[in-house]
Amino acid sequence: MNLLLVIFLSMALFAISIVGILARRNALIFFLSIELMLNGANLLFVAFSRHWGNQIGLVWVFFVLVVAAAEAAVGLAIIINLFRLKQLVDVDQYNALRE
């Protein structure tokens, strides 16, 4: 597969996730957009690891996936608790979290 095509695809994933964060004010969309950013970065790690013929990029992908799994567990728990507290997921409504 062409490296330039993979780089373009990774940049497109990253750009779509930035648009998702900036355009929406929903906590779930934020959460999914961050996951999409991490997947775009992982795609670049895998592509360059294959292009250069070493395995270091794949090790970084493993670490990013571990961090993403921990972030998913903690982030989803926070989103569920905030929804139970106020019955909404709009991040503009959560200006004071000490209540």
KEKE-3310 file (N, C-alpha, C; in steps of 0.2 Angstrom, whole numbers, plus 5000, padded with zeros to 4 digits):
npx = (5004:5002:5012:5010:4996:4991:4996:4988:4976:4977:4979:4966:4957:4962:4959:4945:4941:4945:4937:4925:4927:4927:4915:4904:4896:4894:4897:4899:4902:4914:4922:4922:4929:4941:4946:4946:4956:4967:4967:4970:4983:4989:4988:4997:5009:5009:5010:5023:5031:5030:5035:5049:5053:5055:5051:5047:5037:5026:5027:5024:5011:5005:5006:4999:4986:4984:4984:4973:4963:4962:4958:4946:4939:4939:4934:4921:4915:4915:4907:4895:4892:4890:4879:4870:4869:4864:4856:4860:4871:4878:4892:4893:4884:4890:4898:4902:4909:4908:4897)
npy = (4994:5011:5023:5037:5037:5031:5041:5052:5047:5045:5058:5063:5056:5062:5075:5075:5071:5082:5092:5086:5088:5102:5106:5100:5100:5089:5077:5064:5064:5071:5061:5051:5057:5059:5046:5043:5052:5046:5033:5038:5042:5030:5023:5030:5026:5012:5012:5019:5011:4999:5004:5008:4996:4992:4987:4996:5005:4998:4994:5006:5008:4998:5003:5015:5010:5004:5015:5021:5012:5012:5026:5025:5017:5025:5038:5035:5030:5042:5050:5043:5045:5059:5060:5053:5062:5075:5072:5075:5077:5088:5098:5111:5114:5109:5118:5119:5108:5104:5103)
npz = (5000:4997:5005:5005:5003:5015:5025:5021:5024:5038:5042:5038:5046:5058:5056:5055:5068:5075:5070:5075:5088:5089:5083:5090:5106:5114:5126:5123:5110:5111:5117:5108:5098:5102:5103:5090:5086:5092:5085:5072:5074:5078:5066:5058:5065:5063:5049:5046:5053:5046:5034:5036:5041:5054:5071:5081:5080:5081:5094:5100:5096:5103:5117:5115:5113:5125:5134:5128:5131:5145:5146:5140:5149:5161:5156:5151:5162:5170:5161:5162:5176:5176:5168:5175:5186:5181:5170:5157:5143:5138:5137:5140:5150:5161:5170:5183:5193:5206:5212)
capx = (5000:5006:5013:5006:4989:4990:4997:4982:4970:4978:4977:4959:4955:4963:4955:4938:4940:4946:4930:4920:4927:4926:4908:4899:4897:4892:4903:4900:4906:4921:4925:4923:4933:4948:4947:4947:4963:4972:4967:4974:4990:4991:4988:5004:5014:5010:5013:5030:5035:5031:5039:5056:5055:5057:5045:5047:5031:5021:5027:5021:5004:5003:5006:4993:4980:4983:4981:4966:4958:4961:4955:4939:4935:4938:4930:4915:4912:4914:4901:4889:4890:4888:4873:4865:4868:4861:4852:4862:4878:4880:4897:4892:4880:4895:4903:4904:4908:4909:4890)
capy = (5000:5017:5027:5043:5036:5030:5047:5056:5044:5046:5065:5064:5054:5067:5081:5073:5071:5089:5095:5083:5091:5109:5108:5098:5101:5083:5074:5057:5066:5072:5055:5047:5061:5058:5039:5043:5055:5040:5029:5041:5042:5023:5021:5032:5022:5006:5013:5020:5005:4994:5007:5007:4989:4990:4985:5001:5009:4993:4994:5012:5007:4994:5008:5020:5006:5003:5021:5022:5007:5015:5032:5023:5015:5031:5043:5032:5031:5049:5052:5040:5048:5065:5059:5052:5068:5080:5070:5078:5076:5094:5100:5118:5114:5107:5123:5118:5101:5103:5102)
capz = (5000:4996:5011:5005:5004:5022:5028:5020:5028:5045:5043:5037:5053:5064:5055:5056:5075:5077:5068:5079:5095:5089:5081:5094:5113:5117:5129:5120:5104:5113:5119:5102:5093:5105:5101:5083:5085:5094:5080:5067:5076:5077:5059:5056:5068:5059:5042:5046:5056:5040:5028:5038:5043:5061:5076:5087:5079:5083:5102:5102:5095:5109:5122:5114:5114:5132:5136:5125:5135:5151:5145:5138:5155:5165:5153:5150:5169:5171:5157:5165:5182:5175:5165:5181:5190:5178:5165:5150:5141:5135:5141:5142:5156:5167:5171:5190:5194:5213:5215)
cpx = (5004:5006:5010:4999:4987:4991:4991:4976:4971:4976:4970:4955:4956:4959:4948:4937:4941:4939:4925:4920:4925:4918:4903:4901:4894:4898:4904:4904:4913:4925:4927:4928:4940:4950:4949:4954:4968:4973:4971:4981:4993:4992:4995:5009:5015:5013:5020:5034:5036:5036:5047:5058:5057:5050:5044:5040:5025:5021:5023:5013:5001:5002:5000:4987:4979:4981:4974:4961:4957:4957:4947:4935:4934:4933:4923:4911:4911:4907:4895:4887:4888:4881:4868:4864:4864:4856:4853:4869:4881:4886:4897:4888:4884:4900:4905:4903:4908:4902:4889)
cpy = (5006:5021:5034:5043:5035:5036:5051:5053:5045:5054:5067:5062:5059:5073:5081:5074:5078:5093:5092:5087:5099:5111:5106:5099:5095:5079:5067:5059:5067:5066:5051:5050:5060:5051:5039:5047:5049:5035:5031:5041:5035:5020:5024:5028:5015:5007:5015:5014:5000:4997:5006:5000:4987:4989:4990:5004:5004:4993:5000:5011:5003:4999:5013:5016:5005:5009:5023:5018:5010:5022:5031:5021:5021:5036:5041:5032:5038:5052:5049:5043:5055:5065:5058:5058:5073:5078:5073:5077:5082:5097:5107:5119:5112:5112:5122:5111:5099:5102:5095)
cpz = (5000:5003:5011:5006:5012:5026:5027:5023:5035:5046:5042:5043:5058:5062:5056:5064:5078:5076:5073:5086:5095:5087:5086:5101:5117:5120:5126:5113:5105:5114:5113:5097:5096:5103:5094:5082:5087:5088:5074:5068:5076:5070:5056:5059:5064:5052:5042:5049:5050:5035:5030:5040:5050:5065:5081:5086:5082:5091:5104:5101:5101:5115:5121:5115:5121:5136:5134:5129:5142:5151:5144:5145:5160:5162:5152:5157:5171:5168:5160:5171:5181:5172:5171:5185:5187:5172:5158:5149:5137:5139:5143:5148:5162:5168:5179:5192:5202:5216:5217)
residu = (MET:ASN:LEU:LEU:LEU:VAL:ILE:PHE:LEU:SER:MET:ALA:LEU:PHE:ALA:ILE:SER:ILE:VAL:GLY:ILE:LEU:ALA:ARG:ARG:ASN:ALA:LEU:ILE:PHE:PHE:LEU:SER:ILE:GLU:LEU:MET:LEU:ASN:GLY:ALA:ASN:LEU:LEU:PHE:VAL:ALA:PHE:SER:ARG:HIS:TRP:GLY:ASN:GLN:ILE:GLY:LEU:VAL:TRP:VAL:PHE:PHE:VAL:LEU:VAL:VAL:ALA:ALA:ALA:GLU:ALA:ALA:VAL:GLY:LEU:ALA:ILE:ILE:ILE:ASN:LEU:PHE:ARG:LEU:LYS:GLN:LEU:VAL:ASP:VAL:ASP:GLN:TYR:ASN:ALA:LEU:ARG:GLU)
# end
